[in-house]
Amino acid sequence: MPVLLSFAFQLPVSSTQGAPIQGECKADTDAVPRIALISAFSGEADRFIDEMRLNDGKNKFDGCVNINGHRFSKGKLRGKNVVVVLTNISIVNATMVTQLTLDKFNVSKVIFSGIAGGVGGVGANDDDSNTPNETPIGSVTIPKRWGFPQETYFNNTAEIVACAFSPGLQLNHVLQDPLEEAKTCNFLIGQASEPGQANQAGIFQPDAKNAFLRNTNVSSDRAPQFYFNQNNEQIIRQVPFPGASVNLETDQDFKFWFMVDEAMFKKASQLEVKLLDCPQVDQAGNCPTTPINPPPQLIVGQNGVAGPTFVDNAQYRKFLATTLNFDEQGNRNADTDVLVVDMETTASAMVAYSNNVPFIAVRSVSDLAGGGEEAAATQIGTFFAIAAENQARVVFAFLEKL
């Protein structure tokens, strides 16, 4: 991930914008119910903190708290009590900091926001120039569901068919003949010339006919790690053998999709936000350069995915779009396109799910994840500012709806 040092981007706002917080973080944690605003990049969260520091009634900065080296900024944003924190990049950081936030603050809701790579749905990846890219640069997405695309089995044989325990991943049934089952498990990674041959056309893709996606097992109060037998003994829940029937009473909870909160998603569906369509804005708010075409749009719904890999690869982008376009029941429809990929959101969604805290994510497209002529890192350098601004505008409007 490149280090982004500066951006040609300005908006006519208060002089507090971009001003560093001076001195130590001396505030304390408290029991005030707060909405957690979590991001990975400083440029994503800076707009929230700058807005809080306007101290104009609806916005108020109440100082910061330092916990394990992470800065938690408290205050009001658009009249709502919030705490703003950066995870840094990666699913491990996102997991750790989301749980840390829930442990140290009285969090009523989690909103994860920031930039992402645009996958664009099937239309942008079907080799048909007449079908559109659903997520042009600068667009803001609020997906309905988030998944891990790199929870994977890399096997030496097709006799263990571990696609996942999800209807959409083809193992919601009892395994019959293993080799026949392998033929029906069509969510494979890439293509290989024959079994046992490495897939030379992609990155990090072993023999495609022996590589299968899997679900994530997650514990929560709804499905704790153990259950009680008839003697009131604690029995650890089991991980079912790939292909075996799942026993909901005794097996661990397996999920591919982590759904966002229904009530917040309904509020998000009502949003109308004017998005910036220009990479550079002068002090008067005018666009001195050519606006982005097609213009950015706000999309509420569809799918998002997150994993440990920074994606700038056309083949993998196509794999995401054409493989993971199904819903929680395994169905493909008009609301199951994969629109964005990033490195944090699903991890935060999983933590929120385990803690039974309402979760939603706002992700703005800063690059095309292998779908453009320029490298994704180059596109991020050019379009980070507009993407960060647009996600902030949507979060501001969303907070006012809550």
Solvent accessible surface area in square Angstrom, and as a share of the most:
residue,aa,sasa,rsa
1,M,94,0.42
2,P,47,0.30
3,V,124,0.71
4,L,43,0.22
5,L,161,0.80
6,S,93,0.60
7,F,71,0.30
8,A,71,0.55
9,F,37,0.15
10,Q,96,0.43
11,L,24,0.12
12,P,77,0.48
13,V,71,0.41
14,S,43,0.28
15,S,110,0.71
16,T,37,0.21
17,Q,60,0.27
18,G,61,0.59
19,A,37,0.29
20,P,108,0.68
21,I,39,0.20
22,Q,167,0.74
23,G,71,0.68
24,E,137,0.62
25,C,35,0.21
26,K,168,0.71
27,A,27,0.21
28,D,107,0.55
29,T,56,0.33
30,D,46,0.24
31,A,82,0.64
32,V,56,0.32
33,P,82,0.52
34,R,12,0.04
35,I,12,0.06
36,A,0,0.00
37,L,2,0.01
38,I,0,0.00
39,S,0,0.00
40,A,7,0.06
41,F,37,0.15
42,S,61,0.39
43,G,24,0.23
44,E,0,0.00
45,A,2,0.02
46,D,56,0.29
47,R,28,0.10
48,F,0,0.00
49,I,10,0.05
50,D,14,0.07
51,E,21,0.10
52,M,0,0.00
53,R,46,0.17
54,L,56,0.28
55,N,91,0.47
56,D,89,0.46
57,G,63,0.60
58,K,125,0.53
59,N,6,0.03
60,K,100,0.43
61,F,43,0.18
62,D,58,0.30
63,G,21,0.20
64,C,4,0.03
65,V,12,0.07
66,N,95,0.49
67,I,23,0.12
68,N,116,0.60
69,G,68,0.66
70,H,22,0.10
71,R,100,0.36
72,F,0,0.00
73,S,0,0.00
74,K,17,0.07
75,G,0,0.00
76,K,67,0.28
77,L,0,0.00
78,R,49,0.18
79,G,36,0.34
80,K,51,0.22
81,N,49,0.25
82,V,0,0.00
83,V,0,0.00
84,V,2,0.01
85,V,2,0.01
86,L,46,0.23
87,T,0,0.00
88,N,76,0.39
89,I,47,0.24
90,S,31,0.20
91,I,42,0.21
92,V,108,0.62
93,N,37,0.19
94,A,0,0.00
95,T,59,0.34
96,M,90,0.40
97,V,0,0.00
98,T,0,0.00
99,Q,59,0.26
100,L,20,0.10
101,T,0,0.00
102,L,24,0.12
103,D,94,0.49
104,K,93,0.40
105,F,10,0.04
106,N,67,0.35
107,V,19,0.11
108,S,44,0.29
109,K,57,0.24
110,V,0,0.00
111,I,0,0.00
112,F,0,0.00
113,S,1,0.01
114,G,0,0.00
115,I,11,0.06
116,A,5,0.04
117,G,7,0.07
118,G,0,0.00
119,V,0,0.00
120,G,0,0.00
121,G,0,0.00
122,V,45,0.26
123,G,15,0.14
124,A,32,0.25
125,N,11,0.06
126,D,53,0.27
127,D,128,0.66
128,D,63,0.33
129,S,114,0.74
130,N,136,0.70
131,T,48,0.28
132,P,96,0.60
133,N,46,0.24
134,E,45,0.20
135,T,0,0.00
136,P,7,0.04
137,I,17,0.09
138,G,0,0.00
139,S,0,0.00
140,V,0,0.00
141,T,0,0.00
142,I,1,0.00
143,P,0,0.00
144,K,55,0.23
145,R,8,0.03
146,W,0,0.00
147,G,0,0.00
148,F,18,0.07
149,P,4,0.02
150,Q,60,0.27
151,E,47,0.21
152,T,35,0.20
153,Y,55,0.21
154,F,122,0.51
155,N,34,0.18
156,N,155,0.79
157,T,51,0.30
158,A,21,0.16
159,E,98,0.44
160,I,70,0.35
161,V,1,0.00
162,A,1,0.01
163,C,1,0.00
164,A,2,0.02
165,F,25,0.11
166,S,9,0.06
167,P,57,0.36
168,G,2,0.02
169,L,0,0.00
170,Q,56,0.25
171,L,3,0.02
172,N,106,0.54
173,H,79,0.35
174,V,77,0.44
175,L,37,0.18
176,Q,128,0.57
177,D,75,0.39
178,P,46,0.29
179,L,99,0.49
180,E,94,0.42
181,E,13,0.06
182,A,16,0.12
183,K,152,0.65
184,T,79,0.46
185,C,2,0.01
186,N,98,0.50
187,F,10,0.04
188,L,44,0.22
189,I,12,0.06
190,G,22,0.21
191,Q,154,0.69
192,A,18,0.14
193,S,101,0.65
194,E,94,0.42
195,P,87,0.55
196,G,59,0.57
197,Q,85,0.38
198,A,57,0.44
199,N,10,0.05
200,Q,157,0.70
201,A,79,0.61
202,G,19,0.18
203,I,97,0.49
204,F,172,0.72
205,Q,17,0.07
206,P,43,0.27
207,D,15,0.08
208,A,1,0.01
209,K,83,0.35
210,N,10,0.05
211,A,0,0.00
212,F,0,0.00
213,L,0,0.00
214,R,45,0.16
215,N,2,0.01
216,T,11,0.07
217,N,52,0.27
218,V,7,0.04
219,S,39,0.25
220,S,11,0.07
221,D,141,0.73
222,R,129,0.47
223,A,17,0.13
224,P,46,0.29
225,Q,113,0.50
226,F,63,0.26
227,Y,54,0.21
228,F,115,0.48
229,N,44,0.23
230,Q,177,0.79
231,N,101,0.52
232,N,115,0.59
233,E,87,0.39
234,Q,115,0.51
235,I,59,0.30
236,I,102,0.52
237,R,25,0.09
238,Q,107,0.48
239,V,79,0.45
240,P,13,0.08
241,F,125,0.52
242,P,18,0.11
243,G,0,0.00
244,A,39,0.30
245,S,73,0.47
246,V,62,0.36
247,N,74,0.38
248,L,154,0.77
249,E,132,0.59
250,T,40,0.23
251,D,15,0.08
252,Q,36,0.16
253,D,35,0.18
254,F,27,0.11
255,K,42,0.18
256,F,10,0.04
257,W,11,0.04
258,F,2,0.01
259,M,75,0.34
260,V,10,0.06
261,D,37,0.19
262,E,156,0.70
263,A,70,0.54
264,M,2,0.01
265,F,35,0.15
266,K,138,0.58
267,K,79,0.33
268,A,0,0.00
269,S,66,0.43
270,Q,89,0.40
271,L,16,0.08
272,E,168,0.75
273,V,31,0.18
274,K,173,0.73
275,L,21,0.11
276,L,21,0.10
277,D,54,0.28
278,C,1,0.01
279,P,24,0.15
280,Q,74,0.33
281,V,8,0.05
282,D,53,0.27
283,Q,107,0.48
284,A,76,0.59
285,G,41,0.39
286,N,89,0.46
287,C,51,0.30
288,P,88,0.56
289,T,52,0.30
290,T,115,0.67
291,P,68,0.43
292,I,24,0.12
293,N,135,0.69
294,P,76,0.48
295,P,79,0.50
296,P,16,0.10
297,Q,80,0.36
298,L,42,0.21
299,I,25,0.13
300,V,44,0.25
301,G,1,0.01
302,Q,22,0.10
303,N,0,0.00
304,G,0,0.00
305,V,0,0.00
306,A,0,0.00
307,G,3,0.03
308,P,77,0.49
309,T,49,0.29
310,F,66,0.27
311,V,12,0.07
312,D,60,0.31
313,N,35,0.18
314,A,65,0.50
315,Q,63,0.28
316,Y,30,0.12
317,R,10,0.04
318,K,79,0.34
319,F,17,0.07
320,L,0,0.00
321,A,0,0.00
322,T,54,0.31
323,T,14,0.08
324,L,0,0.00
325,N,18,0.09
326,F,1,0.00
327,D,13,0.07
328,E,66,0.29
329,Q,109,0.49
330,G,22,0.22
331,N,83,0.43
332,R,120,0.44
333,N,79,0.40
334,A,100,0.77
335,D,43,0.22
336,T,2,0.01
337,D,22,0.11
338,V,0,0.00
339,L,0,0.00
340,V,0,0.00
341,V,9,0.05
342,D,11,0.06
343,M,29,0.13
344,E,7,0.03
345,T,0,0.00
346,T,0,0.00
347,A,4,0.03
348,S,0,0.00
349,A,4,0.03
350,M,48,0.21
351,V,12,0.07
352,A,0,0.00
353,Y,50,0.19
354,S,39,0.25
355,N,57,0.29
356,N,111,0.57
357,V,26,0.15
358,P,48,0.30
359,F,8,0.03
360,I,0,0.00
361,A,0,0.00
362,V,0,0.00
363,R,3,0.01
364,S,0,0.00
365,V,0,0.00
366,S,0,0.00
367,D,5,0.02
368,L,27,0.13
369,A,0,0.00
370,G,16,0.15
371,G,40,0.38
372,G,31,0.30
373,E,187,0.84
374,E,89,0.40
375,A,52,0.40
376,A,1,0.01
377,A,38,0.30
378,T,68,0.40
379,Q,13,0.06
380,I,3,0.01
381,G,37,0.36
382,T,69,0.40
383,F,35,0.15
384,F,7,0.03
385,A,9,0.07
386,I,0,0.00
387,A,0,0.00
388,A,6,0.05
389,E,3,0.01
390,N,0,0.00
391,Q,0,0.00
392,A,0,0.00
393,R,59,0.22
394,V,0,0.00
395,V,0,0.00
396,F,9,0.04
397,A,24,0.19
398,F,1,0.00
399,L,0,0.00
400,E,94,0.42
401,K,77,0.33
402,L,49,0.24
